[in-house]
Amino acid sequence: MSKDDVLGYSSHDWRKHTDDAIVRDDVNKTFAKVNDCVVSFKNPRTLQIEEADLSRLIRVFVNNFESHKRSVK
C-alpha cells in the first residue's frame, strides 16, 4: 500500500519535485505548469515522432548533471 504525499503524488513519483515548476515562453509571454506539458519531437535515429513528459526530461537532466557534471551544459 503506497502513501500519497500532500500534493497527491506517490513516494516514487518524480513529478512531486516539479509541481511548482513552470515553462516560460518569452515571445508570447505565457506560462504553463511543467507537470501539464509534453514535448513532441522527431527522433533523429528513427525519424519517428515521439513524446516525453517535460517533468521526465527534468529528471534526466538532474540525474545526468549529478553524475556527469562535465557533459551537461
C-alpha positions as CSV (number, residue, x, y, z in Angstrom):
1,M,0.0,0.0,0.0
2,S,1.6,3.3,-1.1
3,K,1.0,6.5,0.8
4,D,0.4,9.7,-1.2
5,D,2.1,12.9,0.0
6,V,0.4,16.3,0.5
7,L,0.4,17.0,-3.3
8,G,-1.2,13.6,-4.1
9,Y,2.0,12.0,-5.6
10,S,3.3,8.6,-4.5
11,S,6.7,8.5,-2.9
12,H,8.5,7.4,-6.1
13,D,6.8,9.9,-8.4
14,W,9.3,12.5,-9.7
15,R,6.5,15.0,-10.6
16,K,6.3,15.9,-6.9
17,H,9.6,17.7,-7.4
18,T,8.4,19.7,-10.3
19,D,4.9,20.5,-9.0
20,D,5.7,24.3,-8.7
21,A,7.9,24.5,-11.9
22,I,6.8,26.4,-14.9
23,V,7.6,26.7,-18.5
24,R,8.0,30.3,-19.7
25,D,7.5,31.4,-23.3
26,D,9.3,34.8,-23.5
27,V,8.0,35.5,-27.0
28,N,4.3,35.1,-26.2
29,K,4.6,36.0,-22.5
30,T,2.8,32.8,-21.5
31,F,3.4,30.3,-18.7
32,A,2.5,26.6,-18.3
33,K,2.9,24.1,-15.4
34,V,5.7,21.7,-16.2
35,N,3.6,18.7,-15.0
36,D,1.0,19.6,-17.6
37,C,3.5,19.8,-20.5
38,V,4.6,17.2,-23.1
39,V,7.4,17.6,-25.5
40,S,6.9,16.3,-29.0
41,F,10.0,15.8,-31.2
42,K,11.3,13.8,-34.2
43,N,13.8,11.2,-33.0
44,P,16.8,11.7,-35.3
45,R,17.7,8.0,-35.2
46,T,14.3,6.6,-36.1
47,L,12.7,9.7,-37.7
48,Q,9.6,8.9,-35.6
49,I,7.6,11.5,-33.7
50,E,7.9,10.8,-30.0
51,E,6.6,12.4,-26.9
52,A,8.1,12.8,-23.4
53,D,6.7,14.4,-20.2
54,L,8.6,17.6,-19.5
55,S,9.0,16.5,-15.9
56,R,10.7,13.3,-17.0
57,L,13.2,15.4,-19.1
58,I,14.0,17.5,-16.0
59,R,14.6,14.3,-14.0
60,V,17.0,13.0,-16.7
61,F,18.8,16.4,-16.8
62,V,19.2,16.5,-13.0
63,N,20.4,12.9,-12.8
64,N,22.9,13.5,-15.7
65,F,24.1,16.7,-14.1
66,E,24.8,15.0,-10.8
67,S,26.7,12.0,-12.4
68,H,28.3,13.7,-15.4
69,K,29.0,17.3,-14.3
70,R,31.3,18.0,-17.3
71,S,29.0,16.8,-20.1
72,V,25.8,18.7,-19.1
73,K,25.6,22.3,-20.3
